[in-house]
């Protein structure tokens, strides 16, 4: 009888392992697919930067914004990486801020992004005006308003 019990235990373990194996194959397949998508996006990101063309960069940003597989944070990360390469490019900041305005509804979160845009694009009065409008909607320290003068003069 001991042999039958041992055979049953081994069979039960084998069945369990087969169940786990199919689950692991499924997880591996999903993970591989996600990694392929990430590599593809990274390749397109590098191509856009290497092209040194705002048209290519804007195409990439549009692709990222439309990609439903990417989280909001990952989308911001790509755009932030582009802005790190082109910090004073006004049109890129406008695209970024327009996207943020759609996704982030609270002025309390938006004002930091506008502040950075104003610091990077100091001659762009329109950005500073929008920044001031956002500041007027939230409670900020008076130093924030005084700092605007430094951006535009």
DRENDO-1510 file (C-alpha; in Angstrom, 1 decimal, always signed):
<recs>
REC; n; res; u; v; w
REC; 1; UNK; +0.0; +0.0; +0.0 .
REC; 2; UNK; +2.9; +2.4; +0.7 .
REC; 3; UNK; +4.0; +2.1; -2.9 .
REC; 4; UNK; +0.5; +3.1; -4.1 .
REC; 5; UNK; +0.4; +6.1; -1.7 .
REC; 6; UNK; +3.9; +7.2; -2.8 .
REC; 7; UNK; +2.9; +6.8; -6.5 .
REC; 8; UNK; -0.2; +8.9; -5.8 .
REC; 9; UNK; +1.8; +11.6; -4.0 .
REC; 10; UNK; +4.2; +11.7; -6.9 .
REC; 11; UNK; +1.4; +11.9; -9.4 .
REC; 12; UNK; -0.4; +14.6; -7.5 .
REC; 13; UNK; +2.8; +16.6; -7.3 .
REC; 14; UNK; +3.4; +16.2; -11.1 .
REC; 15; UNK; -0.2; +17.4; -11.8 .
REC; 16; UNK; +0.4; +20.4; -9.6 .
REC; 17; UNK; +3.7; +21.2; -11.3 .
REC; 18; UNK; +2.0; +20.9; -14.7 .
REC; 19; UNK; -0.7; +23.4; -13.6 .
REC; 20; UNK; +2.0; +25.8; -12.4 .
REC; 21; UNK; +4.0; +25.3; -15.5 .
REC; 22; UNK; +1.2; +26.4; -17.8 .
REC; 23; UNK; +0.6; +29.5; -15.5 .
REC; 24; UNK; +4.4; +30.3; -15.7 .
REC; 25; UNK; +4.3; +29.9; -19.5 .
REC; 26; UNK; +1.4; +32.4; -19.7 .
REC; 27; UNK; +3.2; +34.9; -17.4 .
REC; 28; UNK; +6.4; +34.5; -19.5 .
REC; 29; UNK; +4.5; +35.1; -22.7 .
REC; 30; UNK; +2.8; +38.3; -21.3 .
REC; 31; UNK; +6.1; +39.6; -19.9 .
REC; 32; UNK; +7.9; +39.0; -23.2 .
REC; 33; UNK; +5.2; +40.8; -25.1 .
REC; 34; UNK; +5.5; +43.8; -22.7 .
REC; 35; UNK; +9.3; +43.8; -23.0 .
REC; 36; UNK; +9.1; +43.8; -26.8 .
REC; 37; UNK; +6.7; +46.8; -26.7 .
REC; 38; UNK; +9.1; +48.7; -24.3 .
REC; 39; UNK; +12.1; +47.9; -26.6 .
REC; 40; UNK; +10.2; +49.1; -29.6 .
REC; 41; UNK; +9.2; +52.4; -27.9 .
REC; 42; UNK; +12.8; +52.9; -26.7 .
REC; 43; UNK; +14.1; +52.4; -30.2 .
REC; 44; UNK; +11.6; +54.9; -31.5 .
REC; 45; UNK; +12.6; +57.3; -28.7 .
REC; 46; UNK; +16.3; +57.0; -29.7 .
REC; 47; UNK; +15.5; +57.4; -33.4 .
REC; 48; UNK; +13.6; +60.6; -32.6 .
REC; 49; UNK; +16.4; +62.0; -30.6 .
REC; 50; UNK; +19.1; +61.0; -33.1 .
REC; 51; UNK; +17.1; +62.6; -36.0 .
REC; 52; UNK; +17.5; +65.9; -34.2 .
REC; 53; UNK; +14.3; +67.0; -35.7 .
REC; 54; UNK; +11.4; +68.5; -33.9 .
REC; 55; UNK; +9.0; +67.0; -36.4 .
REC; 56; UNK; +10.3; +63.5; -35.4 .
REC; 57; UNK; +10.2; +64.3; -31.8 .
REC; 58; UNK; +6.6; +65.6; -32.0 .
REC; 59; UNK; +5.6; +62.4; -33.9 .
REC; 60; UNK; +7.1; +60.4; -31.0 .
REC; 61; UNK; +5.3; +62.4; -28.4 .
REC; 62; UNK; +2.0; +61.8; -30.2 .
REC; 63; UNK; +2.8; +58.1; -30.4 .
REC; 64; UNK; +3.5; +58.0; -26.7 .
REC; 65; UNK; +0.4; +60.0; -25.7 .
REC; 66; UNK; -1.8; +57.6; -27.8 .
REC; 67; UNK; -0.3; +54.4; -26.5 .
REC; 68; UNK; -2.8; +52.8; -24.1 .
REC; 69; UNK; -0.3; +50.3; -22.8 .
REC; 70; UNK; +1.8; +53.0; -21.2 .
REC; 71; UNK; +0.9; +54.4; -17.8 .
REC; 72; UNK; +0.5; +58.1; -17.4 .
REC; 73; UNK; +3.8; +58.2; -15.4 .
REC; 74; UNK; +5.7; +56.4; -18.2 .
REC; 75; UNK; +4.3; +58.8; -20.7 .
REC; 76; UNK; +5.5; +61.7; -18.6 .
REC; 77; UNK; +8.9; +60.1; -18.3 .
REC; 78; UNK; +9.4; +60.0; -22.0 .
REC; 79; UNK; +8.3; +63.6; -22.5 .
REC; 80; UNK; +10.5; +64.7; -19.6 .
REC; 81; UNK; +13.5; +62.9; -21.2 .
REC; 82; UNK; +12.9; +64.8; -24.4 .
REC; 83; UNK; +12.6; +68.1; -22.5 .
REC; 84; UNK; +16.0; +67.3; -20.8 .
REC; 85; UNK; +17.5; +67.3; -24.3 .
REC; 86; UNK; +15.6; +70.3; -25.5 .
REC; 87; UNK; +14.9; +72.4; -22.4 .
REC; 88; UNK; +14.3; +75.7; -24.1 .
REC; 89; UNK; +12.1; +74.5; -26.9 .
REC; 90; UNK; +8.9; +76.4; -26.4 .
REC; 91; UNK; +6.7; +74.2; -28.7 .
REC; 92; UNK; +7.7; +71.1; -26.8 .
REC; 93; UNK; +6.8; +72.7; -23.5 .
REC; 94; UNK; +3.4; +73.8; -24.9 .
REC; 95; UNK; +2.7; +70.3; -26.1 .
REC; 96; UNK; +3.7; +68.9; -22.7 .
REC; 97; UNK; +1.6; +71.5; -20.8 .
REC; 98; UNK; -1.4; +71.0; -23.0 .
REC; 99; UNK; -1.2; +67.2; -22.3 .
REC; 100; UNK; -0.8; +67.9; -18.6 .
REC; 101; UNK; -3.8; +70.2; -18.6 .
REC; 102; UNK; -5.9; +67.4; -20.0 .
REC; 103; UNK; -4.6; +64.8; -17.5 .
REC; 104; UNK; -4.1; +66.8; -14.4 .
REC; 105; UNK; -7.1; +68.9; -13.4 .
REC; 106; UNK; -5.8; +70.5; -10.2 .
REC; 107; UNK; -3.9; +73.8; -10.4 .
REC; 108; UNK; -2.0; +72.8; -7.3 .
REC; 109; UNK; -0.2; +70.1; -9.3 .
REC; 110; UNK; +0.1; +72.0; -12.5 .
REC; 111; UNK; +1.8; +75.1; -11.3 .
REC; 112; UNK; +5.2; +73.3; -10.8 .
REC; 113; UNK; +5.3; +72.3; -14.4 .
REC; 114; UNK; +4.4; +75.8; -15.6 .
REC; 115; UNK; +7.1; +77.2; -13.3 .
REC; 116; UNK; +9.7; +75.0; -14.9 .
REC; 117; UNK; +8.5; +75.9; -18.4 .
REC; 118; UNK; +8.8; +79.6; -17.5 .
REC; 119; UNK; +12.3; +79.1; -16.2 .
REC; 120; UNK; +13.4; +77.2; -19.3 .
REC; 121; UNK; +11.7; +79.5; -21.8 .
REC; 122; UNK; +12.3; +82.9; -20.2 .
REC; 123; UNK; +11.2; +85.0; -23.2 .
REC; 124; UNK; +7.8; +83.2; -23.6 .
REC; 125; UNK; +5.4; +85.7; -22.0 .
REC; 126; UNK; +2.3; +83.5; -22.7 .
REC; 127; UNK; +3.7; +80.7; -20.5 .
REC; 128; UNK; +4.3; +83.2; -17.7 .
REC; 129; UNK; +0.7; +84.5; -18.0 .
REC; 130; UNK; -0.7; +81.0; -17.8 .
REC; 131; UNK; +1.6; +80.4; -14.8 .
REC; 132; UNK; +0.3; +83.5; -13.1 .
REC; 133; UNK; -3.3; +82.4; -13.7 .
REC; 134; UNK; -2.6; +79.1; -12.1 .
REC; 135; UNK; -0.9; +80.7; -9.2 .
REC; 136; UNK; -4.0; +83.0; -8.7 .
REC; 137; UNK; -6.2; +79.9; -8.3 .
REC; 138; UNK; -4.1; +78.4; -5.5 .
REC; 139; UNK; -2.6; +79.6; -2.2 .
REC; 140; UNK; +1.1; +80.2; -2.7 .
REC; 141; UNK; +3.7; +82.2; -0.9 .
REC; 142; UNK; +4.2; +85.8; -2.1 .
REC; 143; UNK; +7.8; +84.8; -3.2 .
REC; 144; UNK; +6.3; +82.8; -6.0 .
REC; 145; UNK; +4.8; +85.9; -7.5 .
REC; 146; UNK; +8.0; +87.9; -7.0 .
REC; 147; UNK; +9.9; +85.2; -8.8 .
REC; 148; UNK; +7.9; +85.7; -11.9 .
REC; 149; UNK; +9.6; +89.1; -12.4 .
REC; 150; UNK; +12.9; +87.3; -12.6 .
REC; 151; UNK; +11.7; +85.1; -15.4 .
REC; 152; UNK; +10.5; +87.9; -17.7 .
REC; 153; UNK; +13.1; +90.5; -17.1 .
</recs>
